[in-house]
Structure formats: C-alpha cells, structure tokens
Amino acid sequence: MKMVNGTYMRIYRFILLFGVVLTLSLSFPNPTLGIPLEEIVARVQGIYQKTKDFKAEFIQESTLKSINKTQVAKGKIYFKNPGKLRWDYYHPNKQEIVTDGKTLWMYMSQDKQVMISELSKVYRSNTSTFFLSGMGNLKRDFDVQLVEPTLKNEDKGYLLRLVPKEPQSNLNELFLLVDKVSFQVAETYFYDFYGNLIRIKFKNPVINRGLSDSIFVFTIPKGVEVIESPQMPQGQ
C-alpha cells in the first residue's frame, strides 16, 4: 500500500488548508504589492465564512524532484462543515479518501485495501485539532505573507504564504493562490520534506447546495483487506 502513505499526508495538508480558507479572520500590512493583504483576506473570508458545503473538480500535479517528473491525478472533492471531506480520484487510478469528521477511510481499489483511522488519533497537534474543529485562528496559528508569484500562471492571482507557528513535521509552509476577480482560492501548493512539489487546482466549484451527510460515509467493499492505521507522531 505504498501510495496510501503519500495520499495520507496530502489529505492531512488539504484538510488543514480548508480549515484555513474557511476561517480567515485577520489583517496584515502589505508593504510591497498594490492591494493590501487585509483586503484580500477580508474578501476571501466573506466568501468562505458563509460556506456550509462545497464540491469541485480538481487536478493534482506532483512533481518529483529526484527525477524531475510530474505525475497528474484528477478527481472530485466534496466538503461539508465541520470536518467532513471526500476525495474521489478517477485518474490515473481509482482512490477514495473519506472522513465524516471522526473516522478517516483511505481506499485503493487496485490494491483491494482500505486503511481506517480515527481522526482524534491521527491529528495530535493543536494546529490540526483547532482547524478540524472549526476553531482555527489564522493570526494565532500562522505567519501570513502576500508574496510575489514564482510558478507558472500565478500572476493571475494573489499568492498567500502560510507558515505554521507550531512546528509541523510534514508541513513547513503552504501557499494559496487567490483569484483576483472572485477572491476564491483557485489552487494550493506545498513542498514536501524531499522537495517534491504538490500542486492542486480547483475547477467548477459549487457552493452551498446542501450536500448529504451520506457522501462522507464509506462502505467497505466485500473482499477488501482492512488495515488499521498507526498513529501519527506528535506535531502532525
């Protein structure tokens, strides 16, 4: 189940990301770019603080530093506040990653294996716990900067750099690209411990359509091996 461990860490970071964009609530001065950061944050907050549920298509690009190769995955994401999240990967391989806010299921159809974890045992740092429970505070938990674009197509949006104040062993910094017109988060990316770039772009978002709770419950298929996930170490 080699790919599951990598996916496990990606879902961790994305849950954290969604906690961020749903609870933006501070302002910072911006000494270099034209629009003040506090205005960007206020507009993003205005959209996301009213978000009860969300679904969208996504494209995930993982660039492996050691071989300079990019792997592309596609699928759909569903989110419902508080703490419910579902990733359905349909390319190149089918994967399902689901949490109802208490349990996390990660299913790899080609391996016929599902890993099951309790979120309370998986997310042990204060930062992760706060954001999963909807109590996250950007000013308290992160240092935030508005930075110049460095990657292709980033000039189409405002780039926010988030650095956790509490050390996270698997997340040093996170970048959000905010659309200049809609002020929605258009994509996110981060570099892992090995310098690999993981970049996720969102398309065709649909907000507040009343997603059913049943979307966030996973039914284990017959004949599938069930694996109990080990706890993650402190600081993740």
N, C-alpha and C positions, 0 to 999 in steps of 0.2 A: 504493500500500500504506500509506495514511495511518494506518489503525487499528493496524497491526502495531507501529509505533514506540511507541504508548501501551501496547499489550499487553506489549511487550518490557520496559518499565520496571515494569509491575505484576508480571510474573513474577519479575523480579530481587528486588523487595521481598518477595515471598512466599517465595521460596527462603530469603532471609535470615531471615524470620520463622520458618520451620520449623526452621532451624538453632538459633534461639533456644529454642524450646519443647522441642526435643529435647536440649538441653544445659544447661538451667538448673542452676546449681550454686553458688549463693552466698546470703548473707543480708544484709539491710539493716535497720536500725531503722525503726520506723514511729511517728512522733510524734503522728499525728492521728487515725487510724482505729482501730477496735476490735481487729481481728485483726492480729498482727504480720506484716510483709511476709515475714520469713524462713519463717513457717509456710505462707503461700500458695505461696511458691517451692518449699519442700520437697515439698508435696503435688503441685504441678504436675510437679515433677521426678520424683517417684515414679511417676507415670503415664507420662510420656514417655521416661524413660530406658530403659524396657523395650519401647518401641515399635520394632518391626522394619519394619512396614509399616502403611499407613493408607489408607482411602478414605472419601469423604464426598460429599454433595451440597453445593453452595454457591450463595449468592445474592450477587452483586456489585452494589452501588449506587454509581454515580459521579455526584456532584453537581457540576455545572459552575457555578462562582462567577459568571462573567460574565453568564449568562442565568438563573441560579437554577433550573436544570432538572436533574432526576435521571434518569439512564439506568440501567435494570436489566438485568443479564445473569444467566443461570442455567446450571448445568452440574454436572459431577462432577470431583473431584480425586482423584488417586492418588499416593501417596508410598511410597518404599522406601529404607531407609537402607543405604548412604550415598549421598546426592546424586541419587537417581532421582525424577523428578517428572513428572506428566502432568496437564494441564488439558484437559478436553473441554467446550467451550461449545456448548450446543444452542439457546440463546435469547439475543438475537433472531436472531443469525447463527451459523452453524457455524464454530468455530475449534478448532484443535488445537495445543497447546503442549506439547512433549515434550522431556525430557532424560534420557539414560542415564547422566549424570554426566560425560560427556566432550563430547557434541555436543548442541546445542540446536536443535530444529526448531520453526518457527512457521508454521502453515498457515492461510491464509484461503481457504476454499472458494469464496466468491463472487468473489474476485479471481483464483482459479486461480494462486496464487503461494505459494511456500514460502521462508522465509528460514532459512538454515543458518549456525550459528555454532559455534566451538569455545569451550567454557566457559573454558578456560585463557587465552583472549584476550579474553573478554568481561568476566570478573571479575578486575580487576587490583589492587584494594585488599587490604590484609592482612585487614581485617574480613570481606569477602566470601569470600576464599580460606579463611580459618580455618573459617567456618561451613559452607561447602560440603564441606570435607574432614572434618567432624565434630570439628574441634579447637577450635571456638569456646569462649570463656570469657566469660560474661556480665559478671563483675566487671571483667575486663581490658578488654573491648571496649565496654561500655555504662555510662552512668549510668542507674540504675533508680529510679523513684519509684512509690509507691502513691498515686494521685490521686483526687480526687472526680469522680464521673460528670458529664459535660457534655452527652451526647447522649441521645436517647430510648431507654429500656429498659436503659440502662447500670446502673441501680440494682439489676439482677438479678445483678450480678457484681462482682468486684474488678477495677479498672482499673489496669493497669500501663503506665507511660510509659517508653519506652526511647529514650535519646539516644546515638548512636554517639560514642565518644571520638575516633575517627579521622574527620575530616570526610568526608561522603559528598555529592557534588554533587546527588544526586537523592533523598536521604533525610535529613531533619533530625531526625525523630522518628517513632516507631512506637508504637501503642497496642494492647495486648492486653486483651481482656475475658475474665476467668476465671470460670467458673461457680461459684457459692457452694456448691453441693452436690457436684458431681462433680470440681471443680477442673480440668476440661478447658478448653482455650482455645475459647471459643464463637464469638468473632469477633475481627477485627483491623481497624484503620483507620489511615489516614495522610492528610496533606495534601500535595499535590504543590507544585512551585515556583510555580504560578499560583494557589494557594489552593483548588484543587478538592479535594473530599473523596472518597476511595475507601474504601469500607466493605465488608468481606467477612464474611458469616455462614456458619456451617457447620451442616449437619443430618445426622442419621442416620450418625454415624461408625461405622466398622467397623475394628477394630484387630487386627493380628497374625493374618491369615487366609492368609498365605503367597502374596502377590501374585507372579505370574510376571514374570520379567525382560522377557519379550516385550511386556508392556504399555508399556514405556518405550523402545521402538524404533519409529521412524516410517518407514513405507514410502511413498515419494513416488508419488502417483498419476500415471498417464500423462497427458501433455499439460499438465502444470503447469510454470510458469516457476520456475526455481530462482535465488534471489538470495543472493549471499554477503554476509553482514552485515559492516559495518565494525566495527573495534574501538571499544570504548567508552573514553573518556578516563580517565586516572588518577583514582582516588578514587571509582569506581563499582563 
